[in-house]
């Protein structure tokens, strides 16, 4: 518990590298769904983040980010508070992400495994880590596991249409 709090405080003290919301990605119309997503985002301040980049190896523009505080789907063609445009993300930075969290990115706008998809499983708390590409060969070390599922094998870099964050710390008895 104390370690988790220190992790959240450390991330907060680093400073938020990416604005949580951009006016270009949020409709000005207040809807119940938008209000709920905005409330969830406010509740997540101080948690770890997945920061998405336009180019491989964290090159190019920062596109947007999502928090690791709760399980959530971000369908990039629909109401999108992540700031990540559809079909542009090629790499991701993990900043202060908690052990037991999974990031799943899908080529499918409906978050289906019928097309290429990849997952990043966080094994230990990660302070600052790069995943240079979503189509890299399967990879594992002491901190993370990256698995690319090439269903159609036409690649995933620059084709991400859905982002899923799964908070599974209870599985590892880390909550």
C-alpha positions, 0 to 999 in steps of 0.5 A: 500500500505504501509503495503504491502511494509512493509510486503515485506521488512520484509520478505526480512529482515528475509532472504531467508530460502530456495534457490529459485532454485536448479540445480537439478530441472532446465534443463540446456537447455534455453527454452522460458518457462524456461526463462519466469519462471526465470524472474517471480521468479526474479520479486517476490523477497521480496514477501511472500513464501510458503515453502514446507517440506518433513514431516508433521508439517514442519519436515524433509527436506525443499523441495522448495518454491513458491512466492505469487507475482502472480498467477501461476501453478507449475506442479511438473512432468514438468519444475519445478522451485519450487524445490519441488519434485513430490509426496513428500510434506507433509506440508507447512510454510507460510512466509510473505504471503499476505491476499487474496492469495490462495495456492492450492495443487493437487494430480493430475499432471494436476492440476485437482480436479478429485483427492484429493486436498486442499486449504489454503486461507489467510485472513490476512497478515501472518508473519509465519504460519504452515499448518502441513498437507494437509489432516487435517480436515477443519480448520479456524481461524483469519488468514487462512482457510484450506479445504481438498477435499478428492475426492478419499480419499486416502490422499494428504500428500506426493502425491502433484503433482501440486501447484497453487498460486492464488493472489486474493487480488483484491477480498478483495480490498487489492491490 
